[in-house]
Each structure stands twice: as C-alpha cells, then as structure tokens.
Amino acid sequence: MLLLLTLAMLLLPTPSKAQTAPAKHFVMATDAAEGFGYRYSGLIYDEAFKRLGIPLEMTVYSLARRSVLIEQGAIDGEASRVYSYADAHPELIRVEEPVMTFTFSLFTAKAALRAKRLDDLPADTLAEYRRGIMLCENTLAKSISAERLSSIITTEQGIKKLLAGRSDVFCDIDVYVFETLQSAEFKGIGTVRKLFDIISMPTYPYLFKRHAELAPRLAATLKKMKAEGLMERYRIEAERGAAAGR
C-alpha cells in the first residue's frame, strides 16, 4: 500500500513556469495613438514601470471613454490629467509628481475674429471643446451660453467643424491641434489659427484606487527620472518625432 501511495504522489503534476499565471499588465491609458503626447508618455512610462518591475500595457481611448473606464476599474491608470481632475473623480488616486505641461488654447478659422481673452468673444460665438477636457469645458461655460457650447470627440472633428463654419472657436491642447494641422489631411490649410492661450498647466498620472500603494512609488520613480535628465531627453525625442511627421 505504501508503495502504491508513493507511486501515485510521483505521478502528480508538479508546478512549472509554464503553468504559473503570467504577471498581469498594468493598463495605462492615453487618448491618441500617435503624436507628441503619445510618444512622450510612452517613453516616460515604459522606463518608469520597467524600474518598478511591473509589466506595462499602453492603450488608447478618447478622454471621455477613459474617464468611464477608470471609474469602473476597467483600466488601471490614466497617463495625464490636470491636478483638479481628482475633485470630480474620488475613485482615483493622483500621483503627486507631474509628468507633462500642456497649454490649453482657443482656435478659430474666422479671419475677422479677433480676441485676446474670453470676454472679448462676441455674444453669439459658437464654441466647442474636445470632450473630456474639463478645463476647456468649465472655462468656456463661464462665458458661453449652454445652447452655443458643444463638444466633439477628436481634434480632427474640431478642426473640420471650424473649417466648415459650423463652429467659431475650438478649445483643445495646442500641441494636439498643431500636430493635426500638419497631418496629410490638413497640411497646407492655413486658415486655422490659435486665437489665444487659456492657461498652461502641469498634468499628472492618475491610478484607480486599488493601486493606491503604487502611487508614492511611481511618484518617486518619476522624480528620480527628472533628476537624471530623462524627462527632458524624452521630450526632445518626442518633438523630433513630431517634426518628422511620424
């Protein structure tokens, strides 16, 4: 009997590397599959998560879709949001180290429109913003009536509506608009111009609450990368990509 029991134990499958579950990827979302912001954040987070020893997956969703998914815990983090984003999203943890500074600006295709601030805009101005950019939404809502304020999903849509005369001004992150204007679809069209800047602000990573313990570790890693000069190097590399039209 003892011999049979020993043989049975020997025949049981033993754990192996092939049988162990693979490490779960940390899903960090951004809102564009190309362009300066995508390249810059990709370089930053690839290095940061490598140092943390955590497998990383960068994925792309619109800003509005990102908000829904992270509130549900369906994704793990957002690459870049303004400081006040936490006020409207209590389920999220802000990583207390900024990653990128963006300028939020107003654009137009109307040659006759001249304005240096929101108060200079005519009362009948039709304004749009890229959905999910709360700074644009909240800022425009202070000066533009609700029936004259709307949102679109992509930068491309915003530019097209300006060119078609279906909106007078469009609010977005300026680097996204400039890059889109250099794409094959819009290159050579010189009628869209920046009207004025609203504000330049640093942006921060955000994590779903289950990753609260990771937030200070990621902040420390990002801070160390800055001290090493990596952030500036990555910014220059991302800008070179934009100039090359990649």
Secondary structure, DSSP 8 states (H G I E B T S, - for coil): -HHHHHHHHHHS----TTTS-----EEEEES-SSSHHHHHHHHHHHHHHHHHT--EEEEE--HHHHHHHHHHTSSSEEEEEEGGGGGG-TTEEE-SS--EEEEEEEEE--TT---SSGGGS-TT--EEEETT-HHHHHHHHTTS-GGGEEEESSHHHHHHHHHTTS-SEEEEEHHHHHHHHTSTTTTT----EEEEEEEEEEEEEEEEGGGTTHHHHHHHHHHHHHHTTHHHHHHHHHHHHHHTT-
